Amino acid sequence: MLLTPYGSDDLQILLKAFGKLGESILSGEITEEITDVNKKQLRLFKTKEACQMVKRSDTFLKNLEKTDPSFVPKKINGIRYYDLDLINRIRDKAGTRYIRPKHSTPIKIAISNFKGGVGKSGTSKSLADKLALKGLRILMVELDPQGTSSLFSGFNPELEVKADQTIKNALLENPKYVQKLVQKTYFPGIDIIPGNLSLTDVEIKLNDYREQMNKVKKLGFPDERLSHALEYIESDYDVIMFDCGPNLNILTLNAINAANALIIPVPPALPDLASFCTFCTTLNNHLENSGKIKTLEFFRVLITKHPKNRTADKISTMMIREFGSYIMQKYIVHSAEIELAASKFSSIYELAPNSKKSYKRAMESMDSVFNEIFEAMKIIWDNQESSFIPSSEETKELENV
């Protein structure tokens, strides 16, 4: 058959070449516009920003610097710059760092939806950054074979992440393996269990009924493996976040079963709203078939990529009216600044502040959403602390003290 210029006589060769080309682009080998993702560094903060983050005056910072040289910031052209590690140490010294109550548990958030392009990975990255900037300890768990969160965190999924560095073996072989998988990122306070295409193999094997039934006694049911694995490390974190793929596969079900919080990003457009409703129906069917009653500490639908036009306003108003308090009152706008940050594998929180209206608009949108979530977290943790009932052994220890 004679091919037109629109076809290919060997798709396999073409796809292989494109895959290699993609690796070269991401590694920075063939373009200066994309630097190697593993060279990412979090920006420094000027004195005004540091004061706002520490909740202390410039005078306080200067006096601290005089009494203890370890608190002296970097100086560039005579201007003082603080990194996040130093800001957190100052917070600890000043007593202004938020500490999760002793008898509370980590918030484990699944960010999920059927549809791609709704802002799952961007929301995960931005929320993680915001919470880390507040001084919390964050763990990102990559469950999307595309590895977007890994890219955001400074890891090139296909070049730098091996299969045994993903959550794979903790789900298929031994949950204790999870203790060896956590990696530091360039962003202080954020760790990650990275992922790549090898997660597709995990998906296939977890769906192999015959093989997995032989492992149920040792590892638990295939959709509960992540929950068991996290028991070995979750106490080290305040917030654990699962970035799920655009589907409701068994990895996503693992995330939802392990989570005590669920955020569903939905742009204010009818196709996205329809997909959201299908996602809810499908997830409900799964829970009904499993006979499980799922309890969440936090559940919200987050409107993302709001273009601020009449049609989107109408749809978002309808969503708030119909879904009530389960729709977050604040939303993330569609912004060139947010897109610019994403093109650099970053969030807007990593961009240097500027006076452009688009930047201020995007930052106000992000802050309003994530501050709302953080305040909810604090209420949840305070409630857990106040309702904590010590065991008999703990009561004896308190009496001895």
ABEGO torsion letter per residue (X at the ends): XBBBAABBABAAAAAAAAAAAAAAAAAGAABAABBBAAABBBBBBBAAAAAAAAGBBAAAAAAAAAABAAABBBBBGGBBBBBAAAAAAAAAAAGABBBBBAABBBBBBBBBBABBGAGAAAAAAAAAAAAAAAGBBBBBBBABAAGAAAAAAGBBAAAABBAAABAAAAAAABAAAAAAABBBBABBGBBBBBBBAAAAAAAAAAABAAAAAAAAAAAEBAAAAAAAAAAAAAAABABBBBBBBBBBBAAAAAAAAABABBBBBBBBBAAAAAAAAAAAAAAAAAAAAAGBBBBBABBBBBBBGBAGBAAAAAAAAAAAAAAEAABBABBBBBBAAAAAAAAAGBBAAABBBBABAAAAAAAAAAAAAAAAAAAAAAAAAAAAAAABBBBAAAAAAAAAX
